[in-house]
């Protein structure tokens, strides 16, 4: 349920960012890509929050899901006495490195390259 909200937020944040830098998506520098990467984390917050809320609802102590969360955090060398922190780590923090450093970076890089290609082919990009 959070993905459409995240997509809308990323679109809005990207447009605001590019307008403030007086750039187009096909004109990104390395610092712009880093800036958009940081904005992608903000845009993804609704997805992370909703995911945590659903996970928290169903991963109650004593369930298989809670046991999985506990073993997932333990495999990272983390041991929490607080169930909320354990569930937050297993449902949000464990996914951040891949999301940001692979998925978000790949999406930004693809958007940059696709718009650059379209521009080179003469396609008008608003």
CNS distance restraints for C-alpha pairs under 8 A (distance, minus, plus):
assign (resid   1 and name CA) (resid   5 and name CA) 7.70 0.50 0.50
assign (resid   1 and name CA) (resid  47 and name CA) 7.30 0.50 0.50
assign (resid   1 and name CA) (resid  50 and name CA) 7.59 0.50 0.50
assign (resid   2 and name CA) (resid   6 and name CA) 6.06 0.50 0.50
assign (resid   2 and name CA) (resid  46 and name CA) 5.49 0.50 0.50
assign (resid   2 and name CA) (resid  47 and name CA) 4.12 0.50 0.50
assign (resid   2 and name CA) (resid  48 and name CA) 7.78 0.50 0.50
assign (resid   2 and name CA) (resid  50 and name CA) 6.42 0.50 0.50
assign (resid   2 and name CA) (resid  51 and name CA) 7.94 0.50 0.50
assign (resid   3 and name CA) (resid   7 and name CA) 6.02 0.50 0.50
assign (resid   3 and name CA) (resid  44 and name CA) 7.85 0.50 0.50
assign (resid   3 and name CA) (resid  46 and name CA) 7.92 0.50 0.50
assign (resid   3 and name CA) (resid  47 and name CA) 5.94 0.50 0.50
assign (resid   4 and name CA) (resid   8 and name CA) 6.18 0.50 0.50
assign (resid   5 and name CA) (resid   9 and name CA) 6.12 0.50 0.50
assign (resid   5 and name CA) (resid  46 and name CA) 6.86 0.50 0.50
assign (resid   5 and name CA) (resid  47 and name CA) 7.73 0.50 0.50
assign (resid   6 and name CA) (resid  10 and name CA) 6.03 0.50 0.50
assign (resid   6 and name CA) (resid  43 and name CA) 5.10 0.50 0.50
assign (resid   6 and name CA) (resid  44 and name CA) 5.15 0.50 0.50
assign (resid   6 and name CA) (resid  45 and name CA) 7.42 0.50 0.50
assign (resid   6 and name CA) (resid  46 and name CA) 6.37 0.50 0.50
assign (resid   6 and name CA) (resid  47 and name CA) 6.56 0.50 0.50
assign (resid   7 and name CA) (resid  11 and name CA) 6.17 0.50 0.50
assign (resid   7 and name CA) (resid  43 and name CA) 7.44 0.50 0.50
assign (resid   8 and name CA) (resid  12 and name CA) 6.23 0.50 0.50
assign (resid   9 and name CA) (resid  13 and name CA) 5.95 0.50 0.50
assign (resid   9 and name CA) (resid  43 and name CA) 5.19 0.50 0.50
assign (resid  10 and name CA) (resid  14 and name CA) 5.85 0.50 0.50
assign (resid  10 and name CA) (resid  39 and name CA) 7.25 0.50 0.50
assign (resid  10 and name CA) (resid  40 and name CA) 6.14 0.50 0.50
assign (resid  10 and name CA) (resid  43 and name CA) 5.20 0.50 0.50
assign (resid  10 and name CA) (resid  44 and name CA) 7.93 0.50 0.50
assign (resid  11 and name CA) (resid  15 and name CA) 6.19 0.50 0.50
assign (resid  12 and name CA) (resid  16 and name CA) 6.18 0.50 0.50
assign (resid  13 and name CA) (resid  17 and name CA) 5.97 0.50 0.50
assign (resid  13 and name CA) (resid  39 and name CA) 6.80 0.50 0.50
assign (resid  13 and name CA) (resid  43 and name CA) 7.69 0.50 0.50
assign (resid  14 and name CA) (resid  18 and name CA) 6.01 0.50 0.50
assign (resid  14 and name CA) (resid  36 and name CA) 6.73 0.50 0.50
assign (resid  14 and name CA) (resid  39 and name CA) 7.73 0.50 0.50
assign (resid  15 and name CA) (resid  19 and name CA) 6.00 0.50 0.50
assign (resid  16 and name CA) (resid  20 and name CA) 6.11 0.50 0.50
assign (resid  17 and name CA) (resid  21 and name CA) 6.30 0.50 0.50
assign (resid  17 and name CA) (resid  36 and name CA) 7.77 0.50 0.50
assign (resid  18 and name CA) (resid  22 and name CA) 5.84 0.50 0.50
assign (resid  18 and name CA) (resid  23 and name CA) 5.11 0.50 0.50
assign (resid  18 and name CA) (resid  24 and name CA) 6.18 0.50 0.50
assign (resid  18 and name CA) (resid  25 and name CA) 7.15 0.50 0.50
assign (resid  19 and name CA) (resid  23 and name CA) 6.31 0.50 0.50
assign (resid  19 and name CA) (resid  24 and name CA) 7.92 0.50 0.50
assign (resid  23 and name CA) (resid  27 and name CA) 6.11 0.50 0.50
assign (resid  23 and name CA) (resid  28 and name CA) 7.28 0.50 0.50
assign (resid  24 and name CA) (resid  28 and name CA) 7.17 0.50 0.50
assign (resid  25 and name CA) (resid 111 and name CA) 7.45 0.50 0.50
assign (resid  25 and name CA) (resid 112 and name CA) 5.71 0.50 0.50
assign (resid  25 and name CA) (resid 115 and name CA) 6.64 0.50 0.50
assign (resid  25 and name CA) (resid 116 and name CA) 7.83 0.50 0.50
assign (resid  26 and name CA) (resid 112 and name CA) 5.12 0.50 0.50
assign (resid  26 and name CA) (resid 113 and name CA) 6.91 0.50 0.50
assign (resid  26 and name CA) (resid 114 and name CA) 7.98 0.50 0.50
assign (resid  26 and name CA) (resid 115 and name CA) 5.25 0.50 0.50
assign (resid  26 and name CA) (resid 116 and name CA) 4.59 0.50 0.50
assign (resid  26 and name CA) (resid 119 and name CA) 7.64 0.50 0.50
assign (resid  27 and name CA) (resid 112 and name CA) 7.74 0.50 0.50
assign (resid  27 and name CA) (resid 116 and name CA) 7.69 0.50 0.50
assign (resid  28 and name CA) (resid  32 and name CA) 5.53 0.50 0.50
assign (resid  28 and name CA) (resid  33 and name CA) 6.50 0.50 0.50
assign (resid  28 and name CA) (resid 112 and name CA) 7.02 0.50 0.50
assign (resid  29 and name CA) (resid  33 and name CA) 6.39 0.50 0.50
assign (resid  30 and name CA) (resid  34 and name CA) 6.38 0.50 0.50
assign (resid  31 and name CA) (resid  35 and name CA) 6.13 0.50 0.50
assign (resid  32 and name CA) (resid  36 and name CA) 6.11 0.50 0.50
assign (resid  33 and name CA) (resid  37 and name CA) 6.02 0.50 0.50
assign (resid  33 and name CA) (resid 105 and name CA) 7.98 0.50 0.50
assign (resid  33 and name CA) (resid 108 and name CA) 7.02 0.50 0.50
assign (resid  33 and name CA) (resid 109 and name CA) 7.74 0.50 0.50
assign (resid  34 and name CA) (resid  38 and name CA) 6.30 0.50 0.50
assign (resid  35 and name CA) (resid  39 and name CA) 6.33 0.50 0.50
assign (resid  36 and name CA) (resid  40 and name CA) 6.05 0.50 0.50
assign (resid  36 and name CA) (resid 108 and name CA) 7.45 0.50 0.50
assign (resid  37 and name CA) (resid  41 and name CA) 6.81 0.50 0.50
assign (resid  37 and name CA) (resid 100 and name CA) 7.08 0.50 0.50
assign (resid  37 and name CA) (resid 104 and name CA) 6.58 0.50 0.50
assign (resid  37 and name CA) (resid 105 and name CA) 6.42 0.50 0.50
assign (resid  37 and name CA) (resid 108 and name CA) 7.48 0.50 0.50
assign (resid  38 and name CA) (resid  42 and name CA) 6.95 0.50 0.50
assign (resid  39 and name CA) (resid  43 and name CA) 6.18 0.50 0.50
assign (resid  40 and name CA) (resid  44 and name CA) 6.05 0.50 0.50
assign (resid  40 and name CA) (resid 100 and name CA) 7.71 0.50 0.50
assign (resid  40 and name CA) (resid 104 and name CA) 6.71 0.50 0.50
assign (resid  41 and name CA) (resid  45 and name CA) 6.54 0.50 0.50
assign (resid  41 and name CA) (resid 100 and name CA) 7.01 0.50 0.50
assign (resid  44 and name CA) (resid  48 and name CA) 6.41 0.50 0.50
assign (resid  45 and name CA) (resid  49 and name CA) 5.94 0.50 0.50
assign (resid  46 and name CA) (resid  50 and name CA) 6.01 0.50 0.50
assign (resid  47 and name CA) (resid  51 and name CA) 5.92 0.50 0.50
assign (resid  48 and name CA) (resid  52 and name CA) 6.04 0.50 0.50
assign (resid  48 and name CA) (resid  91 and name CA) 7.91 0.50 0.50
assign (resid  48 and name CA) (resid  92 and name CA) 5.96 0.50 0.50
assign (resid  49 and name CA) (resid  53 and name CA) 6.19 0.50 0.50
assign (resid  50 and name CA) (resid  54 and name CA) 6.27 0.50 0.50
assign (resid  51 and name CA) (resid  55 and name CA) 6.06 0.50 0.50
assign (resid  51 and name CA) (resid  91 and name CA) 6.88 0.50 0.50
assign (resid  51 and name CA) (resid  92 and name CA) 7.61 0.50 0.50
assign (resid  52 and name CA) (resid  56 and name CA) 5.82 0.50 0.50
assign (resid  52 and name CA) (resid  87 and name CA) 7.52 0.50 0.50
assign (resid  52 and name CA) (resid  88 and name CA) 6.23 0.50 0.50
assign (resid  52 and name CA) (resid  91 and name CA) 5.69 0.50 0.50
assign (resid  52 and name CA) (resid  92 and name CA) 6.61 0.50 0.50
assign (resid  53 and name CA) (resid  57 and name CA) 6.20 0.50 0.50
assign (resid  54 and name CA) (resid  58 and name CA) 6.51 0.50 0.50
assign (resid  55 and name CA) (resid  59 and name CA) 5.70 0.50 0.50
assign (resid  55 and name CA) (resid  87 and name CA) 7.33 0.50 0.50
assign (resid  55 and name CA) (resid  91 and name CA) 6.72 0.50 0.50
assign (resid  56 and name CA) (resid  60 and name CA) 6.96 0.50 0.50
assign (resid  56 and name CA) (resid  84 and name CA) 7.50 0.50 0.50
assign (resid  56 and name CA) (resid  87 and name CA) 6.43 0.50 0.50
assign (resid  56 and name CA) (resid  88 and name CA) 7.93 0.50 0.50
assign (resid  58 and name CA) (resid  65 and name CA) 7.46 0.50 0.50
assign (resid  59 and name CA) (resid  63 and name CA) 6.33 0.50 0.50
assign (resid  59 and name CA) (resid  64 and name CA) 7.69 0.50 0.50
assign (resid  59 and name CA) (resid  65 and name CA) 5.05 0.50 0.50
assign (resid  59 and name CA) (resid  66 and name CA) 4.63 0.50 0.50
assign (resid  59 and name CA) (resid  69 and name CA) 7.99 0.50 0.50
assign (resid  59 and name CA) (resid  87 and name CA) 7.58 0.50 0.50
assign (resid  60 and name CA) (resid  65 and name CA) 7.61 0.50 0.50
assign (resid  60 and name CA) (resid  66 and name CA) 5.83 0.50 0.50
assign (resid  61 and name CA) (resid  66 and name CA) 5.55 0.50 0.50
assign (resid  61 and name CA) (resid  67 and name CA) 7.61 0.50 0.50
assign (resid  61 and name CA) (resid  83 and name CA) 7.77 0.50 0.50
assign (resid  62 and name CA) (resid  66 and name CA) 6.50 0.50 0.50
assign (resid  62 and name CA) (resid  67 and name CA) 7.06 0.50 0.50
assign (resid  63 and name CA) (resid  67 and name CA) 6.36 0.50 0.50
assign (resid  64 and name CA) (resid  68 and name CA) 6.14 0.50 0.50
assign (resid  65 and name CA) (resid  69 and name CA) 6.25 0.50 0.50
assign (resid  66 and name CA) (resid  70 and name CA) 6.17 0.50 0.50
assign (resid  66 and name CA) (resid  87 and name CA) 7.62 0.50 0.50
assign (resid  67 and name CA) (resid  71 and name CA) 6.18 0.50 0.50
assign (resid  68 and name CA) (resid  72 and name CA) 5.96 0.50 0.50
assign (resid  69 and name CA) (resid  73 and name CA) 6.23 0.50 0.50
assign (resid  69 and name CA) (resid  86 and name CA) 6.94 0.50 0.50
assign (resid  69 and name CA) (resid  87 and name CA) 6.25 0.50 0.50
assign (resid  69 and name CA) (resid  90 and name CA) 5.25 0.50 0.50
assign (resid  69 and name CA) (resid  91 and name CA) 7.83 0.50 0.50
assign (resid  70 and name CA) (resid  74 and name CA) 6.05 0.50 0.50
assign (resid  70 and name CA) (resid  79 and name CA) 7.89 0.50 0.50
assign (resid  70 and name CA) (resid  86 and name CA) 6.71 0.50 0.50
assign (resid  70 and name CA) (resid  87 and name CA) 7.91 0.50 0.50
assign (resid  70 and name CA) (resid  90 and name CA) 7.70 0.50 0.50
assign (resid  71 and name CA) (resid  75 and name CA) 5.98 0.50 0.50
assign (resid  72 and name CA) (resid  76 and name CA) 6.79 0.50 0.50
assign (resid  72 and name CA) (resid  90 and name CA) 6.48 0.50 0.50
assign (resid  73 and name CA) (resid  77 and name CA) 6.70 0.50 0.50
assign (resid  73 and name CA) (resid  78 and name CA) 5.30 0.50 0.50
assign (resid  73 and name CA) (resid  79 and name CA) 6.68 0.50 0.50
assign (resid  73 and name CA) (resid  86 and name CA) 6.96 0.50 0.50
assign (resid  73 and name CA) (resid  89 and name CA) 6.92 0.50 0.50
assign (resid  73 and name CA) (resid  90 and name CA) 6.16 0.50 0.50
assign (resid  74 and name CA) (resid  78 and name CA) 4.94 0.50 0.50
assign (resid  74 and name CA) (resid  79 and name CA) 5.68 0.50 0.50
assign (resid  79 and name CA) (resid  86 and name CA) 7.75 0.50 0.50
assign (resid  80 and name CA) (resid  85 and name CA) 6.76 0.50 0.50
assign (resid  80 and name CA) (resid  86 and name CA) 5.66 0.50 0.50
assign (resid  81 and name CA) (resid  86 and name CA) 7.69 0.50 0.50
assign (resid  82 and name CA) (resid  86 and name CA) 6.33 0.50 0.50
assign (resid  83 and name CA) (resid  87 and name CA) 6.09 0.50 0.50
assign (resid  84 and name CA) (resid  88 and name CA) 6.04 0.50 0.50
assign (resid  85 and name CA) (resid  89 and name CA) 6.05 0.50 0.50
assign (resid  86 and name CA) (resid  90 and name CA) 6.23 0.50 0.50
assign (resid  87 and name CA) (resid  91 and name CA) 5.92 0.50 0.50
assign (resid  88 and name CA) (resid  92 and name CA) 5.57 0.50 0.50
assign (resid  88 and name CA) (resid  93 and name CA) 6.76 0.50 0.50
assign (resid  89 and name CA) (resid  93 and name CA) 4.64 0.50 0.50
assign (resid  89 and name CA) (resid  94 and name CA) 5.85 0.50 0.50
assign (resid  90 and name CA) (resid  94 and name CA) 5.56 0.50 0.50
assign (resid  91 and name CA) (resid  95 and name CA) 7.28 0.50 0.50
assign (resid  92 and name CA) (resid  96 and name CA) 6.63 0.50 0.50
assign (resid  93 and name CA) (resid  97 and name CA) 7.92 0.50 0.50
assign (resid  95 and name CA) (resid  99 and name CA) 6.04 0.50 0.50
assign (resid  96 and name CA) (resid 100 and name CA) 5.86 0.50 0.50
assign (resid  97 and name CA) (resid 101 and name CA) 5.66 0.50 0.50
assign (resid  97 and name CA) (resid 102 and name CA) 7.63 0.50 0.50
assign (resid  98 and name CA) (resid 102 and name CA) 5.19 0.50 0.50
assign (resid  98 and name CA) (resid 103 and name CA) 6.48 0.50 0.50
assign (resid  99 and name CA) (resid 103 and name CA) 4.84 0.50 0.50
assign (resid  99 and name CA) (resid 104 and name CA) 5.90 0.50 0.50
assign (resid 100 and name CA) (resid 104 and name CA) 4.98 0.50 0.50
assign (resid 100 and name CA) (resid 105 and name CA) 6.34 0.50 0.50
assign (resid 101 and name CA) (resid 105 and name CA) 5.72 0.50 0.50
assign (resid 102 and name CA) (resid 106 and name CA) 5.77 0.50 0.50
assign (resid 103 and name CA) (resid 107 and name CA) 6.17 0.50 0.50
assign (resid 104 and name CA) (resid 108 and name CA) 6.20 0.50 0.50
assign (resid 105 and name CA) (resid 109 and name CA) 6.05 0.50 0.50
assign (resid 106 and name CA) (resid 110 and name CA) 5.98 0.50 0.50
assign (resid 107 and name CA) (resid 111 and name CA) 6.10 0.50 0.50
assign (resid 108 and name CA) (resid 112 and name CA) 6.16 0.50 0.50
assign (resid 109 and name CA) (resid 113 and name CA) 6.17 0.50 0.50
assign (resid 110 and name CA) (resid 114 and name CA) 5.89 0.50 0.50
assign (resid 111 and name CA) (resid 115 and name CA) 6.07 0.50 0.50
assign (resid 112 and name CA) (resid 116 and name CA) 6.08 0.50 0.50
assign (resid 113 and name CA) (resid 117 and name CA) 6.06 0.50 0.50
assign (resid 114 and name CA) (resid 118 and name CA) 6.13 0.50 0.50
assign (resid 115 and name CA) (resid 119 and name CA) 6.01 0.50 0.50
assign (resid 115 and name CA) (resid 125 and name CA) 7.47 0.50 0.50
assign (resid 116 and name CA) (resid 120 and name CA) 6.22 0.50 0.50
assign (resid 117 and name CA) (resid 121 and name CA) 6.25 0.50 0.50
assign (resid 118 and name CA) (resid 122 and name CA) 6.37 0.50 0.50
assign (resid 118 and name CA) (resid 123 and name CA) 5.23 0.50 0.50
assign (resid 118 and name CA) (resid 124 and name CA) 7.73 0.50 0.50
assign (resid 118 and name CA) (resid 125 and name CA) 7.72 0.50 0.50
assign (resid 119 and name CA) (resid 123 and name CA) 5.36 0.50 0.50
assign (resid 119 and name CA) (resid 124 and name CA) 6.63 0.50 0.50
assign (resid 119 and name CA) (resid 125 and name CA) 6.86 0.50 0.50
